[in-house]
Amino acid sequence: IASAELTLFQKKLEEVVKKDQEEKKENQETLKNLKMEIKDLSEQQESLSKTITLMNREYEAELERFLELGNQYAVKRSSLEEEIKSFRDTCHSVSVLQCQRERALRKLRLSVSEGKMLITHLAEISHSIPSAAMISSLDDWKRHVCELEEAISSTEVAFVSRIEEVRKGTRLSSLLEISLPRVPSAPELPVIPQAPQFNGPPPATQVQPPSERPPSATLMPPRSNTPQLRVAAAEETGVRQQSVYHRILERLSLMFPHHNRQVLGGFIQELHSSNSSLSSMSYDEVISQAVQLILDRQENAREQIKAGTAQSQAQAWKNVQDRHRNRGIALNMEDPCIICHDEMRPEELCVLECRHSFHREVCLCVIASTRRIACIKSWLKNQSTCPTCREHALLPEDFPVLPGRARPHAHTHFS
């Protein structure tokens, strides 16, 4: 029994030892694997540490580059803002110079336009009534227009050079002001042989254009103690009044060519009688009130003719369609011409029978060319209607009204 138990104990011992050896072997394998894993993790940690270090360096480099670019863009932005500010200042200075140029040249261009219209009118008169005084006056007006055009050209050159200096960077405040040219005095209009048949101009009408009106101290000749000087002064005053009177007649003749000078003179005398004195009125005011008076008379005559023809059925002209018109509307002399959108002056007006006024013919002088705008003449050649109210309209000089009768209105309907 003892040997059998001993053998059994030995077998159990061997099994336990064998089991312990197997466990030891497994533990050694596990330890070996753990050591290898620790080694791999250490290598990975070292590699990741190096990668992190490199990425930190790259990040710092990119951050420095970004800050440098930000500084560069900030400098560029400030320089661009300075350039924009400088450009705006330059544009403002150029706009100021252009406005000064237009303001300085406006009167000169209007005088050139007026002079060319008068030259055309004087040329037509000189063909029908040739005289040495008329030719001399025509030459004087041509020289006057040439002087105005030379003044316009020199002024434009001066302003162009000044604008170029401003665009190159010169401050406007550091430049000297350009001396603006004055409108030279216009030559006198000749006395046309066809004088009005009533007793001359009103005695107190001393109206001249604004550019030619003498100072208030020289309106009346100085008193003299000698009769000869008094007579000479009175003759000079009478000649001046006669010249102004003929100027007014010439302007009204251009605006109302279907009225003769005698009728226009009667309107001027009636205007003088109604206002008792024209000495306190400007030249343009006299022209404006005379035009309003003539148009009112034409309107009254037209109303009377309408009332007479409505009673009798026989009439040479019939209205296609009556259009409502407010008779209280004032003449559109203060508005710009609706064809060319330029301002209208009394000497440039062409008044139709419907009381609407437009430019007859305007000359616009540009730097290198002269542009002529026909306005109402060109319009009526194609349309034959008033651009404002669309009534049938004709030029007064092409179809003058016969004495004793007025042209009735023919209306055209536009859908």
Number of C-alpha atoms within 10 A of each C-alpha: 6 7 8 9 10 11 12 12 12 12 12 12 12 12 12 12 12 12 12 12 12 12 12 12 12 12 12 12 12 12 12 12 12 12 12 12 12 12 12 12 12 12 12 12 12 12 12 12 12 12 12 12 12 12 12 12 12 12 12 12 12 12 12 12 12 12 12 12 12 12 12 12 12 12 12 12 12 12 12 12 12 12 12 12 12 15 14 12 17 20 15 13 18 21 13 14 19 16 12 15 19 14 12 19 22 13 16 23 21 17 20 24 21 18 21 18 18 20 19 13 14 22 16 12 15 18 11 9 13 12 14 9 14 20 17 12 20 22 14 17 22 18 13 20 23 14 16 24 18 12 19 24 17 13 18 19 13 15 18 16 11 20 21 12 15 21 18 10 12 14 14 20 9 8 11 8 9 13 9 14 14 13 17 15 10 15 16 13 19 16 15 15 8 9 12 17 11 11 9 14 20 20 13 13 20 24 23 22 14 10 14 14 15 11 8 7 8 9 11 12 14 11 9 11 8 8 9 10 14 15 12 12 17 14 12 13 16 15 12 16 21 19 19 21 21 21 20 23 20 21 17 25 16 20 23 21 17 16 17 13 20 15 14 21 24 17 17 26 19 15 18 20 12 10 10 11 15 20 15 12 15 16 21 17 14 21 20 16 13 21 23 16 16 18 19 13 13 16 16 12 14 18 12 12 15 14 11 11 16 11 8 8 8 9 9 8 11 13 11 11 11 12 12 6 9 7 8 6 8 11 15 14 20 12 13 16 21 15 15 14 11 13 14 20 18 19 22 20 24 24 22 21 22 19 20 18 27 29 27 21 18 21 18 14 18 12 10 7 8 10 11 12 16 15 18 28 17 13 14 16 11 8 14 17 20 21 18 12 15 15 19 20 20 19 19 17 13 9 11 14 13 9 6 5 10 15 14 17 19 16 18 16 12 5 3
